[in-house]
C-alpha cells in the first residue's frame, strides 16, 4: 500500500485517524502498532513475520546490553544479526553474480525477493542498539513501544530514517492539537502534490526514454532523460518524506526534516547536507565517526569518506551501478576537500553549474539498469552533436501539460522559495484561507489524476 493509492487515501487513513482519535491514550500505541503491521502486510504478508522477529530480537538484545553492563560482545552480535538478515535478502544473489563474473562461471541464484523497506527498518533497529550501547538512553522495556518505533507505518516503507533518541520521549508522551493536525494535513497534501502531479508526470517520460533502443537515443533525449529523472527522484522522495512527516504530525509525532532544497547547493558536500538528511546523518554517526572521521589524518579521512559513500551506494541497491554511484560521489567529496572546495567558494556561479552537472550525471548512474546503459547515456550527453536524429520522439513525449509541469517542477526545487523567503507575502500566505483553498484544489487534482491513471511508481520502495 502506498500513500498515493486510493485505498490508502479513502479507506485506510480516514478509518485509522478516526479510531486513533477516539482511542484511550493508553491504547493508542497498541492500535498504531496493529495498523502498522496491517499496512506492511498489505503488500507483503509473508515478510511481516520477518519484521516482527527483527523487533523482538533487537528488544531482547537491548535488555541484555543494559542488564550485563553494555558488553561489546552483545553489541557486535546484534549488529551481525541485523546486517546478516539485510545482507541475505538484499545482497546474497548479487554476491553470487560477482563471484560468477570474476570466475567466468554461471551460478544458480536463489528465488529471494527483497522485503519492502528492509533497509529502513534495519537501520532504525541498529540505531537503537548502538545508541543504547553508548549509554545515550535506557533500554525500552515495552516491547509495544519499541515495535511501534521500528514499524510505524508513515516512515516504515521509505523513511525518513528515524533515530530512536529523536523519538523515544514521544512514544510515551505526545500531544495532539488541532494546529498540529492541520499542519500535518497541509504537509501531507503538499507531499502528495509533489508525488502525483510532478514526479508521476516526469516519471512516465523518463521510463519511455530509458526504454528506447540505443540506436534511437539522441543526445537531446539523453539530456532530457537525465534532467527529468533529476526532477523525478527529488519530487518522488521528498514528496514521500513530506507525506510521512505530515502523517506523523496527525498522530502527534514530530519527525526531523529529510530534505532542504538540495538542488540549490554550491558543492557536493553541501548537497549531501541537504539530500536525504536522515541517511547522511546515520552514516556519519554510525560509520564515519566510528572509523575515525577526520581525527586520524588527511589520508585516513579520505579513506573513511570513500568507505562511507561506497556503503551509501551499496545501501541503495545490489547493482554495479549503485556501487559506482557511491564511488562517484565519494570521489567528489574527496577532491572538494583536497582543494576544489576553496575554488568553488570564490566562484559562486561556476560552483552552482559544477554541482548541478555532478548530481545530474550521478543520477544517470543511479537510474540506469546496468553499466552499459549508463555508459551509453553519459556518452550521448557529453557528445550530443554526434547523436542526432528525428525529433518526433521528443514531440510525442512532451505535450503542453507535461512542459508546464516540468517548468513548475524546476521552479519548485527551491528557486522560487529562495526568491520569496524574505517576502512578507509568504508569511501572509501560510495558513491563510487562500492556501487552504489551494491545498484543497491540489488534493482534488491529485485524486483526479490518480483516478484517471494507474501509473504510480515509488522509487525508494526498491531500497
N, C-alpha and C positions, 0 to 999 in steps of 0.2 A: 504494500500500500504506500502510495506517495502522497505528499501534501497537496499536490496539484491534481489529484484524482477526484472525480465526482463523489465517489463513495466516502472519501475522507471529508470532503467539504460539506456534504449534505447529510451524512449519517453519522460517521464515527465521531467527528469533532463536536457537533452540537450535542449529541447524546452524552458524551464524556463530560463536557463542560457543565451541562445541567445537573447531572448526577454528582459531579465533584462539588459544585457549589452548595448542594443540599446535604452533602455528607457531613457527618460529625468530624471535627478536627482530628480525633484520634484514629479515624478510619481512612483518612484521605490518602496517606502513603500506601496503605494496602490496596486501596482502589486504584491508584495510579500505577502500582506495580502490576496488577492484574491486567489493566487495559494496555500497558506497555508490552506485556508478553503476548497479548492478543494481537496487537499491532505488528509485532515482529513475526509471529507465526502465520499471519495472514498470507504472506508470500512464500515463506519457507518454514512450514510447521516442523519439518524433520530436524531443523537446526536449533529450535528453541531449547531443546534439552541440552545441547552443547553450551549455550549461553548460561543456562541455569547451573550446569556443572562448574563452569568457569567462575560464576558468582560465589557458589558455595566453597570452592577450593580457596579462592582469594580471601573470603571471610574467615575461614579456618586458619589460614596462614597469618592473617592479621592478628588473630587472637594468640597464636603460638609465638609470633615475634614479640609481642608485648609481654606475654607471660614469662618467656625464658630469656629476657634481657637483650633482645634485639641482636641475636647472634647472626653473623653474616651467612652461615650455612643455610638458615631458613630463607633469607632474602634471595640468595642465589638459586635455591631450589624453586622458589616461587617464580622467579624471572624465567628460569629454564622451562618450566611447565607452560607458562603463558606464551613464551616465544615458540616453544615446541609445537603447540597447537596451531598457532598462527602460521608457522613455517610449513607444517604438514599440509594444511588446506590451501595455502596461498603459493608456496614455492616448491613443493616436492616435485611436481611434474616439470617445472622449469629447470630444476636441478638435473633431472633425468635428461632433459633436452640438451643442457650444456655439456653433460658428460658424453652424450651421443654425438654432438657437434665436434667435440675435441677428439674423440676416438674414431670418428667416421663410421659409427655403428648406429643402428636404429634399435631403440629400446621401447618396450611396451609401457605406455603411461597408464596411470590409474584413472578410473572414472570418478574423479573427485571434483565436485562443484564448490565454488567459493561461497561460504556463508556471507550473506549481506551484512555489511557493517562490522565484520570481524576485526579489521584493523583499528577501528574507532573504539569499540568496547574493550579490546585487549589493551590498548594504550591507556585507557581510563583506569582499568584494573591495575596496571603496572604503576601508574602514578600514585594510586592509593597505597600500595605495598611499599614502594620506595620512600615516599614521604613519611609513612608510619615508621619505617626503619630509621629515618633521620630524626625521629622524635619531634616531628612538627605538630602532631596531634595524638590523641589517644585512639586506640583501636575502636572501630564501630562495633558495639555489642549487638546491635539489632541487625539481624540478617535481612529484615524487610528494608531497612534504610539503605544498607549497602547495595542490595539488589536494585532498589529504585535508582540509586546514583548511577549504576552501570547500565541499566536497561531503560531509563526514562525515555519515552518514545520521541520527544522533539529532537533530541540530539543523538539518538541511537544509531540511525542509519548512515548519516553523513556528517556528523559533527554539528557544531564545533566540539573539539576535544575539551571536555570539562575536567579540570583537576579537582580532586576531592577537597583539597584545602580551600578552594574557592566556593564550595557549595555545602560543606558539612554543617554549618550553622543553619542553613536554610532547610535542611532536611527535617529539623525539629521545630524550627520557628520561622515562619514566613507569614507575611500579611497580604491579604488580597483586598485591594481597593478599587473603586470604580475608575479612578485615574489610571492605575496600573493596567487594569483590564482593557481600558480604552486605548492606552498606548500599545498594548500587546496586539490588539486587533489592527490598529493602524500600521504597526511594523509588519505584521503578517501580510496585509494586503499589498504593501509596497514590495515585499519579497515575492509574493505571488505574481505581481505585475512584471517584475524583473524576469521571473522564470517563464511565464506563459507568453507574455507579449513579445519580449525581446529574445530571450535565449531559444525558445522553441522555433521562432521565425528564422533566425540565422542558422540554427542547427540543421534545418532542412537543406539549406543551401550548402552548408559545409559537407554534409553527408553526400550530396549529389556530386560535389567537386572531387571529394576523396574517392568516390566510387568510379570515376572516369578511367577509361583506359589511358595509359601513359601517352599514347600517340595523340590523344585529343586534349591533353593537358597543356595549355598555353602558359606563358609567363604571367599574363594578366590573371588567368584563372588561379594559378598557384598563389599569387599575392592576395587575391580575393578570398581564397580558402583560408590562408593564414590569418588575415586580418579579421575575418568573420569568426574564426574559431577563438581568436583572442577575445572577442566580444562574448561569444557563447559561454566559454568556460567561466568568465568573470560573472556574468549575469546568472548563469545556472547555479554556481556555487555560492556566490554572495546572496543570491535570492533565497536559496535554501537556508543559509545561515540566518538571514533576516526572519524567515518564517519560523525557524527554530527558536530564535531569541524572542520573537513575538509570542509564540506558544508558551514559552517558559513564563513570561510575564502574566499571561492569562491564568496560570496556575500558581502564581506568587513567587516564582523563581527569577533570579537575575543572572543571566549568562554574560560573560565578557564578550566584547566585540571580536569579530573574526576577520574583518576587512576594514581598511582605512584608505580607500581610493589608491590602490597600488599603482595604477597606470599614470599617476602624477609624479612618480618617483624620478629622481635625478641620478640614481645609481642603482646597481643591483643589490647593494647592501641595504639601501633604503627600501627597495622593492620587497625584500624578504622581511622587513619590519612591518610592512603593510599588508602583505599577502598571506592568507591562511595563518593568521597570527597564532592561533592555538597550536597548530602543528609546529611552527617555528619555535615557540617558547618551550614546547615539550622536548624537542631535540636539543635545545640549548641547555635546559635544566637537567636532563637525564642522560645526555650523551656527550655534548660538547664540554660542559664544565667538568664532569667526572673524568673525561680524558685528559684534562689539564687546561682546557680553554686556551687563553693566551698567556698563561703564567709560566710556561716552560720554554720560552724562547721562540724566535720567529719561525724556525723550521718546524717545530712541533705544532705551532699554531696553524700553519698551512696544512700540515698533515691532518690535524683534527678537523679542520674545515672540509677537507677532501672527504674524510670518512663520514662526516655528518651529511653532506649533500649526496654522497653515494647511497647512504642509507635512506635519505629522503626520496631519492628516485626509486629505490627498490621498494620502499613502503607503498608507493603508488601502484605498483603492479609488477607481475612476474613476466617481464619482457625486456629484451635488449634495449628497446627504445627508451624505457624508463630509466634504466641504468645509465645510458648515455646522456639522457636529460639531466640526471642528477650530477654527473661528472661535469657536464657543460656549465651548470650553474655554480658548481664548486670552483671551476676554473676562473670565472669572472669575479667571484668573491675574493680569490687569492690575488689576482692581478690588480684589483682595486686597492687592496691593502699594500701591495708592493709599491705602488706609486700612481697608478691611474686615477685613484680617487682624488688625489690632490689636484691633478689636472682638471678633472671634472668640476671640482669646486670653483675653479676660476673661469669656466666657460659654461654658463648655465644652459644656453640653447643647445650647444653641442652635447651636453650631458643628457638633456631630455631626449634628443634624437638617438643617441647611443643606447640609452636604456630601453627606449621603445623598440629599437631594432633587435636588441638582445632578447627581450622576452617574446617578441613575435616569432623570431627564428626558433626560440626554445619551445614555443607551443607547437611548432611543426613537428618536432621530435615527439612531443607528448601525445599528439593526435594520431600520428602515423601508425598504421597497423604493423609495420615492420621497418627495418633499417633501409631496405631497398626503396620503399615508398617515400620515406623521409629524405633519402638522398635525391630522388627524382624531384621532389617538391623544392628542396633547397637549391638544386642546380637551376631550375627554371626561375626561381626568384632572384638568383644572383645574375643570371644571364637571360633576362626576359626577352631581349631582342632576337635571341636565337630560336625562340619558341613562340612563333606567332601562328595564328590560324583564324578560322571562321569565328566571328563574334556572335554567332547565332546562339550558342550555349549561354553566353552572358545574358542575352536578351530573354531567354527562356527562364533563367533563374531569378532575375531581378526585376520584379514588377514595381509599380509605383508604391504600393503599400510596403513592400519589403525595403525599398530605398528609404522611405520615410522612417521606418522603424530602425534601420541601420544608423541614420543620422541622429535620431533621438538616443540610440544606444551609445554612440560616440560622445555625444554631449553629456550624457548622464554618468560617464565614467569618473566624474569629478571636476570636469572643466567648468560646467555651469555652477556647481556647488562652490567652487573656489571663487568665482567672479562675484557671487551674491552672498558669500558667507558673512560679510560685514554690513550688508544692506538691511535696513530696518524692515523692508518688505518681507524678508524671510521670517522674522520674528512675528510679524502680523499674520503670516501665512500659517504657521504652526498652530494646530489645534483650533483653527478658525472654521467657520461654517463652510467657507469655500473649500478648504482642504477636506472636510468631511464629505462634501458633495463630490469632490474629485475622487476620493477613495472609493465612494460608493459606485461611481461611474466606472472606475478601473476594475472593481470587483465584478461588476456586471459584464464588462467587456471580456474579462478573463473567462467567465463562465460561458459566454457565447463562443469564444474561441475553443474552449475545451469540448463544448458540445458538438461543434462542427468539425473537429479534427481529433483523431485518435493519436496523433504523433506527439508524444510527451515523454521524451527521454530524460534521464538524470545521469549526468556524467559521473558523479562521485559514488554512485551505487557500486561501481566496479571495485572500489577500494575498501 
